[in-house]
Amino acid sequence: MAKVNFLNFSFNHEMNMVNQQQMGWLTVEARKLNLVQCSRAVAILFVLFGHGSTLFYKNFSYDWFQFGQIGRTGGVDFFFVVSGFMIYFLYHRNIGNKEKAWLFLKKRAIRIYPLYWFFLGISLLIFIIFPELADGHEKNFDFILKSIFLLPTDKAVLAVTWSLSHIILFYIAFSLLIYHGWIAGWLLAAWAFAILIAQFSAAKAGFFLSFNNFEVLMGSVAALTVLKGKVQKPKLLVAVGLAGYLTVWLNFTEIGKEQLPYFYCIFSFLIMTGIAKIDMEQKAKISKPMFFLGNASYSVYLAHGPFLHFFLFIAQIAKATDHVGHFLTFLLVLSFTAASCCFVYIFIEKPLLSLFKRIEAKRAINIKTA
């Protein structure tokens, strides 16, 4: 793990860092893992680019580098691996500490649900005001209940719900690892093995044995590998991972869409392991916009879908492709979407997180003084 030179900080800042570590909120910035922070930004831009490519292919028959036809460009797979890596790297010291398990789940819930509920509420309100936009299942109580708690469901109000359901499942599994220690670790290993076996089964794997869960677990394995110091030639790992992605994109028709996640998982694992090892060996510098985008990654992930559709609709009305061409219109739609999501982070997500943290802090004080 990268060392932090506390001698260069003031006493107050030092104490703040210690408190953050004790509370489990130690940030990537504090640990000097700038490339890992950058990977969060890359992952979310990757997802945005993939979804944008699919929409442009459907609406304009414009397919830059055939990403629209590929469908799954690997962005969400990299997102799963990054998510698993971040959780294990930040919370591995809590494994075996039963008191930390509930605290971990609570903090993850505060991180995920408030902003999600905000957009879910807006979406449901729109369906109430404009029922012609709804498919009908939005009025089903069971569907609404599952949507509220991010339980697995065949249909979703927000497009990203399916992926967040896998993240929530991983949080629950990791909390068991924190509570039961490495006994639960062996169970997670058995779960990963069962997922692999299920991939060769003729029957549909289902939610719990979905390969998406395996990708998140592989992110944790990447973090474990890096922390154990068993990574050799990290730059080569990154190069092989990047070359692997490019090879998959160039040969996706021969590979087959159903096989793409397997390749993306392997190459994402190599990339994540490599950049994390490089990060721990040397202090890499990244631009402030990339660092900011890494922090805003959840807002971008959650809000990019509605904004993509909105700006695509504006582009169609304005006949932007007739004026500036498909490629520039594509870049403009992606840019406006990313910028709008960053505003969501600044003016909605950050205030919401601050509010919930203050509420939790006051509750903790009241419990201690009671």
Buried (B, 14 or more C-beta within 10 A) or exposed (E): EBEBEEEEEEEEEBEEBEEEBEEBEBEBEBBBBBBBBBBBBBBBBBBBBBBBBBBBBEBBEBBBEBBBEBEBBBBBBBBBBBBBBBBBBBBBBBBBBEEBBEBBBBBBBBBBBBBBBBBBEEBBEBBEEEEEEBEEBBEEEEBBEBBBEBBBBEBBBBBBBBBBBBBBBBBEBBBBBBBBEEEBBEBBEEBBEBBEEBBEEEEEBEBEBBBBBBBBBBBBBBBBBBBEEEBEEBEEBBBBBBEBBEEBBEEBEEBEEEEBBBBBBBBBBBBBBBBBBBBBEEEBEBEEEBBBBBBBBBBBBBBBBBBBBBBBEEBEEEEBBEEBEBEEBBBBBBEBBBEBBBEBBEEBBBEBBEEBBEEEEEEEEEEEEE
